[in-house]
Each structure stands twice: as structure tokens, then as C-alpha cells.
């Protein structure tokens, strides 16, 4: 029985060792710099594709803009876009997998390289043998020297000095070792924000007539966890939509005055939005992105006022025009067409043969088919893009930390060692002072700093020892 237990213990130990070796190999693969660079380039490539290819559009849009013959670049058609999910790149399983794999690589690199490097940099190390100084990138031997004077000079230059007997260890710029860790942590936060935004965010588009109330219904793209982000009992009212025009007749800016209503219809917020000035409410952002003409109010003789919808016409890319049909007989056998290209008020009136018979503005009337046609008003519509991205706070926090980490990484981590060889029976005279150091960047500036320190310790410039320097590339 004892032999069986021993065999089982040996098997468990062997299995544990195999598991540890596999785990270490996996960490080594994930922490590989080439893998991280490859993943980063791949993510950048697909992010560019997601920026160039319109996201969240309808099937008809992709069929019209990315036909099979001729395919863009010879292969990019609407079928390829839909098959690969390039119409919603940032929510595809493979893009999220790339983000998770890149985050795993950063995490492995942080724990296997950055933290050990920081731990080694914070450890006090004293050199007490000449051969240790000979291995340093920069070293010198003084015939005479004083550790107290050296310590004062180092402290004056911002070094943190540690002393043990006749040995000194000094360092500064430890923040330079912390910087890469902050950079890795910030990138992980950004990746977490991107993943959370893709999983929990949504994008919607609404075209709303001026004076109308609407709820968020037309969802173009949404993550699997976005249901909690879409307001269910929230309504919005477009109080007014208008356009400012330039003296030449071009559009200067278009505005929407929007009220946010609660479930009882009470106003809880109000904002006038325009391009680059959205409305933000409870994590949902409303952008002003488009405009149109919704309808026209007309009156025939003394009839009630009719609101006729206007639709955008296909002009073959020669501008935006909206039109509607106004019947002038009760049996709808004849009528006129009204066309408008903006909200400045001019409407063109065409007969059934397509002949221009009149122009009219709101508040004016014209005679058509023995009927007095009066234009009461033109009602515009605002195009709103509605977006919720719960990962934005994480992304902004990550970018702020990234900037701090990059700045901290530029600090040089410099280390200086010194050893005063004392008096012994074999050598009754004082042999001198050994000084050496190294830095992870700005080698030339570091060498200049060490020379200046030694100058202050020497009686004259002629007594400055020659420095053994290696790797002086800045």
C-alpha cells in the first residue's frame, strides 16, 4: 500500500512538473515581442478597414456601393464584406479575440519581464571587488577619494544613496522602470474599454420631423449586452429644426432643439445641438448628422390644411431634391408636383407633363388647374445618430495613463557603485576608490555627469582618471 501511494505521489509530481513547463512555455510565447507587434499591426489593419468601410449600413447600401462586378481591389464585394463581418468589424468574434490575445500578451510580458526588471532595479547591490567594476559600461579608479564627498555629490544630483561600510550604491530615475509597466497597464485598460464598448454599446439612426416626438427604435448595430443600455421609457421631442445659410445660399450650420421627456411626458433635459455639439443624457449621445424635408403644408382654395409627406428623389448624384404630388381634383386624376431642394422656402410647381408652371414660397399662393394652391409651411426633419459606448470612460482613463507612462519611460534609470579599498596588512597604503555606473538610456549624458562628479572630487583636472566607457551611443 505504501509503494502504491509513493507511485501515485510520483505520478502527481510528474504531472505537476509537466503542467508547470507547459505554463511557462505558454507565458514565454505570449510574452514574445514579435507576437505582440504582429497582433498590434493586425488590429491596426482591421481598425483601418473598419474606418474606411461604412459600418452598420443596410444590405442595399453594401450591394450598391460594393458590387461584385467590378469588385473593389478585385475581391472586395458586398458578399465578402458580409461574410467577414467587415460591416461591423469592432463587434466580430475574431476582432474581439485579437484584442483578448493582445491583452494576454501584454499581461504576460508585464509579469515575466517588467515586474522582474523593476524588482531588480529596486534591489540594493553593493560591489566590493575590482572585477565587478570592470564589467560595467563606465568605470574609473581614483588614486585618492572620499566616500563622504562622493555621497554628497550624488545626493546633490538627485541620486538616492545607500551605504554599507566602505561601499556605496546610488540610483535615480526609478520611475523610468515604472513607466513601461504603466504603459502596459494603460493599454490593457484601453483594450478592456474597447471590448466592453463593443459588447455593451449600440448605434441607432433616426430621421425625425420638426415638432415630432420619438423613441429610439431604429437600431443599426448593437452588442450582445446592449439591451441594458437602450432606454426603454425615454422619449425625445424635436421642438424645432432649422438651418442657417451663407449669403451665397450654401448651408452654414443646421440645428435641432431637443427635449428629453420622462415616461409621463415631462421635460427632464433640453439642449440645442448642432454638428460637433451633441446632447448627452444617461450615457447616450445624440449627434446631429443629417437633415431632410419631411413634409409640406398646403391648402386648396378654402379646404382644410393638408400635410403631404415629401420624399427624396434620385437625381443621379446631382444634388438633393425632395418632391410630392398635390392632387387638384377629388378623384386624384390630375394634380401638380412640388419640388424643393432646401428649407429656404422656394418650391417649384410642375404640371403632369413635367413643365414648370410656377414658383411659390410659404405663405404665398399660386393658381394651378383653376385651383388656388397655397403653401402654408415646409417642415424639415433632422437626422440624428444615437450612440452609447459604456467603454469610453475606460478608454479615456487608459489614454491618460498611457501619456503619463510614455513620459515616465523617458526618464533614465542610472546606477552608480563605489568601493573604497581599505588598508590591509598586505597593503598598508590606501590603494584608492573604484567608481562605476550604467544607465538604460542617454549614455553620453550619463558619462558627462559622472565626469563632472569626479571633477569635483579631484584636486585638479589633471588628476581626473581616464574612464573606461562602452556603449556610448545615445
Secondary structure as the mmCIF struct_conf table of DSSP 4:
data_model
#
loop_
_struct_conf.conf_type_id
_struct_conf.id
_struct_conf.beg_label_comp_id
_struct_conf.beg_label_asym_id
_struct_conf.beg_label_seq_id
_struct_conf.end_label_comp_id
_struct_conf.end_label_asym_id
_struct_conf.end_label_seq_id
HELX_RH_AL_P HELX_RH_AL_P1 UNK A 2 UNK A 30
TURN_TY1_P TURN_TY1_P1 UNK A 31 UNK A 31
HELX_RH_AL_P HELX_RH_AL_P2 UNK A 33 UNK A 52
BEND BEND1 UNK A 53 UNK A 53
HELX_LH_PP_P HELX_LH_PP_P1 UNK A 54 UNK A 54
BEND BEND2 UNK A 55 UNK A 56
HELX_RH_AL_P HELX_RH_AL_P3 UNK A 59 UNK A 65
BEND BEND3 UNK A 66 UNK A 66
BEND BEND4 UNK A 68 UNK A 68
TURN_TY1_P TURN_TY1_P2 UNK A 69 UNK A 70
HELX_LH_PP_P HELX_LH_PP_P2 UNK A 71 UNK A 71
STRN STRN1 UNK A 72 UNK A 72
TURN_TY1_P TURN_TY1_P3 UNK A 73 UNK A 75
STRN STRN2 UNK A 76 UNK A 76
HELX_RH_AL_P HELX_RH_AL_P4 UNK A 78 UNK A 84
TURN_TY1_P TURN_TY1_P4 UNK A 85 UNK A 85
HELX_RH_3T_P HELX_RH_3T_P1 UNK A 86 UNK A 91
BEND BEND5 UNK A 92 UNK A 92
HELX_RH_AL_P HELX_RH_AL_P5 UNK A 93 UNK A 109
HELX_RH_PI_P HELX_RH_PI_P1 UNK A 110 UNK A 114
HELX_RH_AL_P HELX_RH_AL_P6 UNK A 115 UNK A 122
BEND BEND6 UNK A 123 UNK A 123
BEND BEND7 UNK A 129 UNK A 129
HELX_RH_AL_P HELX_RH_AL_P7 UNK A 130 UNK A 134
TURN_TY1_P TURN_TY1_P5 UNK A 135 UNK A 135
BEND BEND8 UNK A 136 UNK A 137
STRN STRN3 UNK A 138 UNK A 142
BEND BEND9 UNK A 143 UNK A 144
HELX_RH_AL_P HELX_RH_AL_P8 UNK A 147 UNK A 156
TURN_TY1_P TURN_TY1_P6 UNK A 157 UNK A 158
STRN STRN4 UNK A 160 UNK A 164
TURN_TY1_P TURN_TY1_P7 UNK A 165 UNK A 166
STRN STRN5 UNK A 167 UNK A 172
TURN_TY1_P TURN_TY1_P8 UNK A 174 UNK A 174
HELX_RH_AL_P HELX_RH_AL_P9 UNK A 175 UNK A 200
STRN STRN6 UNK A 202 UNK A 209
TURN_TY1_P TURN_TY1_P9 UNK A 210 UNK A 211
STRN STRN7 UNK A 213 UNK A 214
BEND BEND10 UNK A 216 UNK A 216
STRN STRN8 UNK A 219 UNK A 222
TURN_TY1_P TURN_TY1_P10 UNK A 224 UNK A 225
HELX_RH_3T_P HELX_RH_3T_P2 UNK A 226 UNK A 228
TURN_TY1_P TURN_TY1_P11 UNK A 229 UNK A 229
BEND BEND11 UNK A 230 UNK A 230
BEND BEND12 UNK A 232 UNK A 233
STRN STRN9 UNK A 235 UNK A 245
TURN_TY1_P TURN_TY1_P12 UNK A 247 UNK A 248
BEND BEND13 UNK A 249 UNK A 249
STRN STRN10 UNK A 251 UNK A 261
TURN_TY1_P TURN_TY1_P13 UNK A 263 UNK A 264
BEND BEND14 UNK A 265 UNK A 265
STRN STRN11 UNK A 267 UNK A 274
TURN_TY1_P TURN_TY1_P14 UNK A 275 UNK A 276
STRN STRN12 UNK A 277 UNK A 277
STRN STRN13 UNK A 279 UNK A 281
TURN_TY1_P TURN_TY1_P15 UNK A 282 UNK A 283
STRN STRN14 UNK A 284 UNK A 300
TURN_TY1_P TURN_TY1_P16 UNK A 301 UNK A 302
HELX_LH_PP_P HELX_LH_PP_P3 UNK A 303 UNK A 305
STRN STRN15 UNK A 306 UNK A 309
STRN STRN16 UNK A 311 UNK A 312
BEND BEND15 UNK A 316 UNK A 318
STRN STRN17 UNK A 322 UNK A 327
BEND BEND16 UNK A 329 UNK A 329
TURN_TY1_P TURN_TY1_P17 UNK A 330 UNK A 331
BEND BEND17 UNK A 333 UNK A 333
STRN STRN18 UNK A 335 UNK A 340
BEND BEND18 UNK A 341 UNK A 345
STRN STRN19 UNK A 347 UNK A 350
TURN_TY1_P TURN_TY1_P18 UNK A 352 UNK A 353
BEND BEND19 UNK A 354 UNK A 354
STRN STRN20 UNK A 356 UNK A 360
TURN_TY1_P TURN_TY1_P19 UNK A 362 UNK A 363
STRN STRN21 UNK A 365 UNK A 368
TURN_TY1_P TURN_TY1_P20 UNK A 369 UNK A 370
STRN STRN22 UNK A 371 UNK A 388
TURN_TY1_P TURN_TY1_P21 UNK A 390 UNK A 391
HELX_RH_AL_P HELX_RH_AL_P10 UNK A 392 UNK A 409
TURN_TY1_P TURN_TY1_P22 UNK A 410 UNK A 410
BEND BEND20 UNK A 411 UNK A 411
STRN STRN23 UNK A 414 UNK A 421
BEND BEND21 UNK A 425 UNK A 426
BEND BEND22 UNK A 429 UNK A 429
STRN STRN24 UNK A 432 UNK A 439
BEND BEND23 UNK A 440 UNK A 441
HELX_RH_AL_P HELX_RH_AL_P11 UNK A 443 UNK A 457
BEND BEND24 UNK A 458 UNK A 460
HELX_RH_3T_P HELX_RH_3T_P3 UNK A 461 UNK A 463
HELX_LH_PP_P HELX_LH_PP_P4 UNK A 464 UNK A 467
STRN STRN25 UNK A 468 UNK A 469
#
